[in-house]
Amino acid sequence: MKNIWTGKREKKLSLFPLLIFGFAAAFTLISLSNSRSANEEYRQSSIKESISRAAALCYAAEGAYPQSLDYLGENYGVRTEYENYTVHYRYAGGNIPPDIIVTMKG
Protein backbone atom coordinates (compact mmCIF):
# COMPACT_ATOMS: atom_id res chain seq x y z
CA MET A 1 0.00 0.00 0.00
CA LYS A 2 1.26 3.47 -0.87
CA ASN A 3 1.65 6.24 1.62
CA ILE A 4 -0.64 9.14 0.79
CA TRP A 5 1.93 11.83 1.61
CA THR A 6 5.15 10.38 0.20
CA GLY A 7 3.88 8.08 -2.52
CA LYS A 8 6.28 5.33 -1.36
CA ARG A 9 5.27 1.78 -0.58
CA GLU A 10 5.35 0.75 3.07
CA LYS A 11 7.55 -2.19 3.89
CA LYS A 12 5.96 -4.93 5.96
CA LEU A 13 8.13 -6.69 8.47
CA SER A 14 8.09 -10.44 7.99
CA LEU A 15 8.12 -12.60 11.11
CA PHE A 16 9.12 -15.69 9.18
CA PRO A 17 12.93 -15.18 9.43
CA LEU A 18 12.60 -14.40 13.13
CA LEU A 19 10.60 -17.59 13.71
CA ILE A 20 13.15 -19.67 11.81
CA PHE A 21 15.97 -18.20 13.91
CA GLY A 22 14.02 -18.87 17.12
CA PHE A 23 13.40 -22.50 16.21
CA ALA A 24 17.05 -23.00 15.24
CA ALA A 25 18.25 -21.50 18.54
CA ALA A 26 15.84 -23.66 20.56
CA PHE A 27 16.88 -26.78 18.65
CA THR A 28 20.56 -26.03 19.30
CA LEU A 29 20.02 -25.54 23.04
CA ILE A 30 18.00 -28.74 23.36
CA SER A 31 20.63 -30.69 21.42
CA LEU A 32 23.43 -29.41 23.65
CA SER A 33 21.49 -30.35 26.77
CA ASN A 34 20.82 -33.87 25.49
CA SER A 35 24.45 -34.28 24.44
CA ARG A 36 25.72 -33.32 27.90
CA SER A 37 23.31 -35.76 29.56
CA ALA A 38 24.34 -38.60 27.24
CA ASN A 39 28.02 -37.85 27.90
CA GLU A 40 27.50 -38.09 31.68
CA GLU A 41 25.66 -41.42 31.34
CA TYR A 42 28.46 -42.75 29.13
CA ARG A 43 31.10 -41.66 31.65
CA GLN A 44 29.25 -43.35 34.53
CA SER A 45 28.91 -46.62 32.62
CA SER A 46 32.58 -46.42 31.58
CA ILE A 47 33.72 -46.07 35.20
CA LYS A 48 31.51 -48.96 36.31
CA GLU A 49 32.72 -51.16 33.45
CA SER A 50 36.40 -50.52 34.21
CA ILE A 51 35.91 -51.43 37.88
CA SER A 52 33.95 -54.57 36.93
CA ARG A 53 36.68 -55.67 34.51
CA ALA A 54 39.40 -55.13 37.09
CA ALA A 55 37.41 -57.12 39.67
CA ALA A 56 36.95 -59.96 37.16
CA LEU A 57 40.67 -59.88 36.37
CA CYS A 58 41.42 -60.08 40.09
CA TYR A 59 39.06 -63.05 40.42
CA ALA A 60 40.75 -64.82 37.50
CA ALA A 61 44.26 -64.16 38.83
CA GLU A 62 43.72 -64.65 42.57
CA GLY A 63 40.61 -66.84 42.79
CA ALA A 64 38.50 -64.32 44.72
CA TYR A 65 36.96 -60.92 44.15
CA PRO A 66 38.69 -58.03 45.94
CA GLN A 67 37.23 -56.86 49.22
CA SER A 68 37.65 -53.15 48.52
CA LEU A 69 37.99 -50.65 45.75
CA ASP A 70 41.30 -49.53 47.25
CA TYR A 71 42.74 -52.99 46.63
CA LEU A 72 41.84 -52.69 42.95
CA GLY A 73 43.49 -49.28 42.85
CA GLU A 74 46.71 -50.48 44.45
CA ASN A 75 47.12 -53.77 42.58
CA TYR A 76 45.22 -53.39 39.29
CA GLY A 77 45.57 -49.70 38.48
CA VAL A 78 41.94 -48.66 38.95
CA ARG A 79 41.78 -44.93 39.52
CA THR A 80 39.76 -44.20 42.65
CA GLU A 81 39.94 -40.39 42.82
CA TYR A 82 36.77 -39.40 40.98
CA GLU A 83 36.05 -35.69 41.28
CA ASN A 84 32.50 -35.71 39.93
CA TYR A 85 31.35 -39.25 40.78
CA THR A 86 30.70 -41.34 43.86
CA VAL A 87 31.50 -45.05 43.58
CA HIS A 88 29.78 -47.55 45.88
CA TYR A 89 31.59 -50.89 45.95
CA ARG A 90 29.89 -53.60 47.99
CA TYR A 91 31.81 -56.82 48.55
CA ALA A 92 29.46 -59.79 48.77
CA GLY A 93 31.92 -62.66 49.09
CA GLY A 94 35.01 -64.19 47.54
CA ASN A 95 33.18 -65.94 44.72
CA ILE A 96 30.28 -63.48 44.24
CA PRO A 97 30.78 -60.44 41.97
CA PRO A 98 30.65 -57.15 43.89
CA ASP A 99 27.81 -54.66 43.50
CA ILE A 100 29.13 -51.50 41.88
CA ILE A 101 27.07 -48.32 41.73
CA VAL A 102 28.39 -45.11 40.17
CA THR A 103 26.47 -41.88 40.80
CA MET A 104 27.05 -38.25 39.93
CA LYS A 105 27.93 -35.95 42.83
CA GLY A 106 25.67 -33.01 43.47
Helices and strands as residue ranges (DSSP letters): H 16-62, H 69-76, E 85-90, E 99-104
